[in-house]
Amino acid sequence: MARAPVGPGAAGGEAEPLDLAGVGIGPFNLSLAALGQGVPGLRAAFYEQRPDFRWHPGLMIEGATLQVPFLADLVTLADPANPWSFLRFLRERGRLFPFYFAERFHMERAEYDAYCRWVSEGLEGLRFGHQVDAVRWNPERRLFEVDFTQLGARGEAEALGRSYARNLVLGIGTAPYVPEPLRPLAESPSVPVIHSGDYLAHRERLLEAGHVTVVGSGQSGAEVFLDLLRRRPHGSEGLHWLTRSGAFAPMEYSKLGLEHFTPDYTRYFHGLPERVRDRLLPQQWQLHKAVDHETLASVHEELYRRTLDGGWPDAVLMPGVRVRTAGRLGTTRLELHLEHADQEERDRLATDAVVLATGYRERSADGMLAALDPYLRRDASQRLCVDEDFKLALDSSVTGSVFVQNAERHTHGVGAPDLGLAAHRSAVILNALRGEEVYPLPRRTAFTSFGLREARSGAGVSERSAKVGV
């Protein structure tokens, strides 16, 4: 099948060059598309291989909420009057007053998914069922070429297409992370080792298992453990919850702690030397990899409730333990080989099923960007260099820009995957794309002054505050 650009929305591509071509339609590129609709004359198209929008469908556990307030929707923190806000969604669905009386600051996860699907169904320029195969720079046309395959309902290739764009934005998201010792088992369909991202699809099978082990102590691990605990019989829970972390720790959710998820901190972090950024990130795990207080309280409450008639629940919660290796135990069971960090002891755990709440990793863009590799600049660890406006550092011969979303944690800090910064980052990208302030952005967003230079420049203190001397 040959690739050929044809009319807008058709299989082949776009008839005229786009101002912006987006790869992936997750919340971040959906935010960019929603805010981009308010930019006069902007021609943009976004490509996604899935047939429609879905956000972590395997973790839509009943009652689970987002860890950011409802104001952290796709648009509000950059443009409160935007027609694609969460409050507008509630009004369109006739739910504004019920939400008002519910007095909820955090929306349910399923509600956020429904909101995003509402936006995705109303926006123009979204090309679902389109798998981007490669992008390259055409120096003669001074445009990026975007090659894609249009997919059928079952994921089969139906047509090839090519679009041209002056600029690109990559929002290819994250992929479930499976630790190396468990990958062979996870890849075997006959062995019940699943990632938490697929939890709901396997929940009934897990409830039928005699013993289930949950590995990982982040929010998803806590939610999966709590859901299994609530659904399994008293006295026969048959659960283990293991984590390498030293404790089942609560999320840092103090008001000043949350200022690490502000544009102020993002700018500060970006200005640090690479070696300092690399040292800081692992130390900040409790800002984004721990568990919210309510979920931890609910776990303890459920465990306590099961002691009311005497005895203890058949549930083991064990921090400080890593899974060294794993294998099959007979034809129906699994064996995990454990190591306790503090005791420096090893043991074995027999179980019938494992849920890996081991998080996600940024998807590599290297394959897609292979044709651009000669133009890309990388840091000392061979990671892509990303400037303050979320643009990849490219050779000066490339006149277009390549922006990234949620692929810049190494340069922009813990806020990169945070939904609360989605609208602000989208606005920064659109402003950089246009070369003007299409969306006015606040000069200051935090009470904290994260560095001496920021304090001296006035970014972290008011004009009435005393100057900092050195």
ROMAR-880961 format. One line per field, with one value per residue (C-alpha): x, y, z. Coordinates in nm, 2 decimals. Example, Ala and Ser with C-alpha at 12.3 -4.5 7.8 and 13.67 -1.06 7.14 Angstrom:
c1 <- 1.23/1.37 $
c2 <- -0.45/-0.11 $
c3 <- 0.78/0.71 $
//
This chain:
c1 <- 0.00/0.14/0.11/-0.05/-0.18/-0.55/-0.83/-0.87/-0.99/-0.96/-0.73/-0.44/-0.37/-0.42/-0.44/-0.25/0.04/-0.07/0.06/0.08/0.06/0.02/0.11/-0.11/-0.44/-0.41/-0.52/-0.22/-0.26/-0.64/-0.57/-0.36/-0.62/-0.89/-0.69/-0.57/-0.93/-0.93/-0.62/-0.74/-0.62/-0.44/-0.45/-0.39/-0.45/-0.38/-0.33/-0.41/-0.41/-0.69/-1.04/-1.15/-1.05/-0.99/-0.80/-0.67/-0.98/-0.84/-0.82/-1.18/-1.24/-1.57/-1.53/-1.16/-1.08/-0.82/-0.54/-0.58/-0.88/-1.14/-0.99/-0.70/-0.91/-0.79/-0.82/-0.93/-0.59/-0.50/-0.84/-1.12/-1.38/-1.29/-1.59/-1.42/-1.40/-1.52/-1.79/-1.92/-1.93/-2.13/-2.38/-2.41/-2.49/-2.74/-2.52/-2.39/-2.62/-2.57/-2.19/-2.23/-2.43/-2.19/-1.92/-1.65/-1.31/-1.18/-1.38/-1.40/-1.16/-1.45/-1.59/-1.27/-1.26/-1.62/-1.53/-1.23/-1.44/-1.70/-1.42/-1.28/-1.61/-1.67/-1.33/-1.24/-0.90/-0.88/-0.79/-0.86/-0.77/-0.46/-0.12/0.18/0.46/0.73/0.81/1.09/1.22/1.19/1.46/1.34/0.98/1.09/0.81/0.78/0.64/0.41/0.35/0.06/-0.16/-0.54/-0.67/-1.00/-1.23/-1.02/-0.69/-0.61/-0.44/-0.68/-0.49/-0.16/-0.14/0.10/0.05/0.29/0.33/0.54/0.56/0.51/0.40/0.46/0.22/0.28/0.22/0.35/0.35/0.30/0.62/0.69/1.00/1.25/1.21/0.84/0.83/0.84/0.54/0.35/0.39/0.24/-0.14/-0.18/-0.02/-0.21/0.05/-0.11/-0.03/-0.26/-0.35/-0.55/-0.69/-1.06/-1.05/-0.91/-1.08/-1.32/-1.04/-0.83/-1.13/-1.15/-0.78/-0.69/-0.41/-0.32/0.00/0.00/0.35/0.40/0.30/0.18/-0.17/-0.28/-0.13/-0.33/-0.65/-0.61/-0.53/-0.82/-1.06/-0.95/-0.97/-1.32/-1.44/-1.27/-1.43/-1.35/-1.08/-0.99/-0.86/-0.54/-0.36/0.00/0.10/0.47/0.68/1.05/0.98/1.06/0.70/0.35/0.40/0.14/0.16/0.31/0.00/0.07/-0.01/0.35/0.46/0.21/0.40/0.64/0.37/0.36/0.52/0.75/0.91/0.92/1.12/1.35/1.41/1.48/1.75/1.94/2.25/2.17/2.36/2.16/1.83/1.92/2.00/1.68/1.42/1.47/1.45/1.11/0.92/0.68/0.55/0.40/0.46/0.30/-0.06/-0.32/-0.41/-0.78/-0.69/-0.44/-0.70/-0.95/-0.71/-0.65/-1.02/-1.11/-0.84/-0.95/-1.31/-1.20/-1.07/-1.40/-1.49/-1.14/-0.84/-0.65/-0.73/-0.53/-0.35/0.02/0.15/0.53/0.75/1.12/1.09/1.19/1.11/1.45/1.31/0.99/0.88/0.60/0.53/0.37/0.10/-0.13/0.08/0.36/0.66/0.82/1.17/1.19/1.47/1.43/1.66/1.71/1.72/1.93/1.73/1.56/1.24/0.99/0.62/0.38/0.08/-0.19/-0.19/0.02/-0.09/0.19/0.12/0.47/0.38/0.45/0.74/0.76/0.72/1.04/1.01/1.34/1.17/0.94/1.21/1.47/1.47/1.52/1.80/2.08/1.91/1.84/2.06/2.10/2.23/2.52/2.28/2.17/1.83/1.65/1.73/1.41/1.40/1.19/0.91/0.89/1.07/1.33/1.67/1.72/1.99/1.96/1.89/1.54/1.32/1.02/0.97/0.91/0.73/0.69/0.43/0.51/0.85/1.05/1.06/1.44/1.44/1.12/1.08/0.80/0.53/0.58/0.31/0.09/-0.26/-0.26/0.00/-0.16/-0.34/-0.04/0.20/-0.04/-0.06/0.32/0.34/0.08/0.24/0.58/0.42/0.26/0.55/0.31/0.12/-0.20/-0.28/-0.16/0.02/0.08/0.43/0.42/0.24/0.40/0.47/0.79/1.11/1.30/1.63/1.83/1.82/1.44/1.42/1.65/1.46/1.14/0.99/0.95/0.89/0.67/0.81/0.73/0.96/1.32/1.58/1.80/2.17/2.47 $
c2 <- 0.00/0.34/0.64/0.95/1.27/1.33/1.53/1.62/1.33/1.08/0.77/0.93/1.24/1.61/1.80/2.11/2.11/2.12/2.37/2.09/1.71/1.53/1.17/1.00/1.11/1.07/1.34/1.56/1.58/1.60/1.91/2.06/1.99/2.15/2.46/2.47/2.50/2.84/2.96/3.13/2.98/2.69/2.37/2.07/1.70/1.43/1.06/0.77/0.40/0.31/0.33/0.58/0.75/0.52/0.62/0.33/0.12/-0.16/0.06/0.21/0.05/0.17/0.49/0.54/0.91/1.12/1.25/1.60/1.84/1.88/2.21/2.01/1.93/1.96/2.34/2.53/2.62/2.79/2.91/2.90/3.02/2.74/2.55/2.21/2.25/1.98/2.22/2.26/1.88/1.86/2.12/1.94/1.62/1.79/1.71/2.05/2.09/1.73/1.79/2.11/1.95/1.65/1.90/1.70/1.85/1.53/1.37/0.99/0.83/0.69/1.04/1.19/0.92/1.01/1.38/1.31/1.10/1.38/1.62/1.37/1.31/1.69/1.81/1.82/1.71/1.39/1.09/0.77/0.44/0.59/0.44/0.66/0.45/0.71/1.08/1.24/1.59/1.68/1.95/2.04/2.11/2.22/2.01/1.70/1.39/1.18/0.82/0.64/0.33/0.36/0.06/-0.12/-0.21/-0.52/-0.34/-0.46/-0.23/-0.08/0.20/0.39/0.77/1.06/1.40/1.70/1.93/2.23/2.11/1.79/1.71/1.37/1.25/0.88/0.82/0.54/0.16/-0.08/-0.17/-0.54/-0.62/-0.84/-1.14/-1.16/-1.09/-1.46/-1.53/-1.22/-1.30/-1.65/-1.65/-1.96/-1.81/-1.55/-1.27/-0.94/-0.58/-0.36/-0.17/-0.48/-0.55/-0.52/-0.75/-1.02/-0.94/-1.24/-1.48/-1.33/-1.36/-1.73/-1.78/-1.93/-1.68/-1.35/-1.15/-0.78/-0.63/-0.26/0.01/0.30/0.42/0.15/-0.13/0.01/0.03/-0.33/-0.47/-0.29/-0.40/-0.77/-0.74/-0.61/-0.89/-1.19/-1.38/-1.30/-1.53/-1.66/-1.35/-1.52/-1.20/-1.08/-0.72/-0.67/-0.36/-0.28/0.05/0.07/0.15/0.17/0.55/0.83/1.07/1.41/1.61/1.92/2.25/2.36/2.01/2.03/2.34/2.09/2.05/2.42/2.59/2.77/2.44/2.31/2.62/2.59/2.22/2.27/2.52/2.28/2.09/1.75/1.57/1.75/1.67/1.30/1.31/1.48/1.27/0.94/1.13/1.27/0.94/1.03/1.32/1.09/0.72/0.69/0.63/0.90/0.91/0.81/0.49/0.39/0.47/0.25/-0.04/-0.02/0.02/-0.29/-0.50/-0.37/-0.46/-0.82/-0.85/-0.77/-1.14/-1.22/-1.34/-1.17/-1.15/-1.38/-1.09/-1.01/-0.66/-0.66/-0.36/-0.38/-0.69/-0.74/-1.02/-1.16/-1.44/-1.62/-1.94/-2.19/-2.43/-2.73/-2.67/-2.42/-2.22/-1.97/-1.93/-1.59/-1.58/-1.29/-1.09/-0.87/-0.56/-0.49/-0.85/-0.96/-1.28/-1.48/-1.68/-1.83/-1.75/-1.98/-1.80/-1.86/-1.52/-1.20/-0.85/-0.62/-0.27/-0.17/0.15/0.27/0.39/0.65/0.49/0.51/0.74/0.62/0.39/0.65/0.92/0.70/0.91/1.23/1.08/1.27/1.60/1.52/1.64/1.42/1.46/1.27/0.98/0.97/1.11/1.37/1.73/1.93/2.30/2.51/2.53/2.15/2.14/1.89/2.04/1.99/2.07/2.43/2.30/2.19/2.49/2.31/2.22/1.88/1.92/1.65/1.58/1.35/1.25/1.52/1.41/1.41/1.78/1.92/1.71/1.52/1.74/1.60/1.32/1.52/1.60/1.92/2.07/1.95/2.28/2.49/2.29/2.29/2.67/2.70/2.48/2.68/3.01/2.88/2.75/3.09/3.30/3.51/3.49/3.33/3.22/3.46/3.26/3.36/3.49/3.33/3.02/2.92/3.08/2.88/3.02/2.71/2.88/3.19/3.32/3.29/3.48/3.76/3.79/3.84/3.51/3.38/3.69/3.99/4.34/4.41/4.12/4.17/4.10/3.80/3.87/3.63 $
c3 <- 0.00/-0.10/0.12/-0.02/0.15/0.07/0.22/0.59/0.80/0.52/0.53/0.34/0.55/0.53/0.20/0.34/0.59/0.95/1.20/1.45/1.43/1.76/1.83/2.09/2.24/2.62/2.87/2.79/2.41/2.46/2.68/2.40/2.14/2.36/2.43/2.07/1.95/2.09/1.89/1.57/1.25/1.41/1.19/1.41/1.40/1.66/1.59/1.82/1.74/1.98/1.84/2.10/2.43/2.73/3.04/3.26/3.22/3.43/3.74/3.74/4.08/4.22/4.43/4.34/4.30/4.13/4.34/4.20/4.25/3.98/3.88/3.73/3.43/3.07/3.05/3.36/3.51/3.18/3.06/3.32/3.06/2.81/2.69/2.75/3.13/3.38/3.51/3.15/3.12/3.44/3.31/2.98/3.16/3.40/3.70/3.80/4.11/4.23/4.21/4.40/4.68/4.70/4.80/4.63/4.56/4.40/4.12/4.08/3.84/3.63/3.61/3.48/3.21/3.12/3.10/2.88/2.65/2.63/2.52/2.27/2.11/2.07/1.94/1.58/1.45/1.66/1.44/1.64/1.48/1.33/1.42/1.37/1.22/1.17/1.16/0.96/0.86/0.49/0.44/0.09/0.20/0.55/0.70/0.91/0.74/0.95/0.83/0.97/0.93/0.95/1.15/1.13/1.41/1.50/1.47/1.12/0.87/0.62/0.46/0.47/0.49/0.53/0.66/0.66/0.96/1.05/1.42/1.61/1.97/2.12/2.38/2.36/2.72/2.95/2.95/3.24/3.40/3.48/3.68/3.51/3.74/3.67/3.29/3.18/3.40/3.30/2.94/2.98/2.94/3.16/3.46/3.66/3.68/3.58/3.59/3.80/3.48/3.38/3.73/3.66/3.36/3.58/3.91/3.91/3.84/4.12/4.37/4.29/4.36/4.70/4.76/4.59/4.63/4.55/4.47/4.49/4.75/4.54/4.51/4.26/4.48/4.78/4.58/4.45/4.79/4.95/4.68/4.71/5.09/5.09/4.85/5.01/5.30/5.67/5.81/5.46/5.30/5.17/5.08/5.08/5.01/4.94/4.87/4.83/5.01/5.37/5.46/5.33/5.33/5.29/5.00/5.08/5.06/5.27/5.11/5.08/4.97/4.68/4.55/4.39/4.13/4.03/3.73/3.97/4.08/3.72/3.61/3.91/3.85/3.48/3.57/3.78/3.65/3.51/3.79/4.05/3.88/3.87/4.24/4.34/4.15/4.34/4.67/4.59/4.55/4.84/4.63/4.37/4.44/4.78/4.89/4.98/5.35/5.30/5.12/5.39/5.65/5.47/5.45/5.82/5.90/5.69/5.86/6.20/6.13/6.07/6.42/6.60/6.65/6.77/6.57/6.29/5.92/5.69/5.53/5.55/5.48/5.44/5.35/5.28/5.07/4.70/4.46/4.35/4.12/4.05/3.89/3.86/4.15/3.99/3.74/3.92/4.17/4.17/4.39/4.47/4.60/4.85/5.01/5.31/5.29/5.66/5.79/5.49/5.49/5.21/5.20/4.95/4.91/4.74/4.59/4.33/4.16/4.15/4.08/3.99/4.11/3.98/3.80/3.46/3.26/2.98/2.64/2.44/2.14/1.99/1.73/1.61/1.61/1.44/1.13/1.34/1.54/1.35/1.44/1.81/2.10/2.40/2.76/2.92/2.99/2.62/2.71/2.49/2.58/2.64/2.68/2.91/2.66/2.63/2.29/2.20/2.13/1.75/1.50/1.37/1.02/1.14/1.14/1.29/1.66/1.83/2.17/2.42/2.69/2.99/2.85/3.03/3.40/3.38/3.28/3.44/3.75/3.94/3.79/3.43/3.47/3.70/3.56/3.75/3.52/3.20/3.11/3.20/2.99/2.69/2.72/2.73/2.41/2.23/2.33/2.20/1.88/1.81/1.93/2.14/2.46/2.33/2.69/2.96/3.23/3.59/3.67/4.01/4.13/4.47/4.80/4.82/4.69/4.57/4.50/4.58/4.22/4.22/4.54/4.42/4.09/4.28/4.14/4.49/4.71/4.68/4.63/5.00/5.11/5.22/4.96/5.01/5.02/4.95 $
//
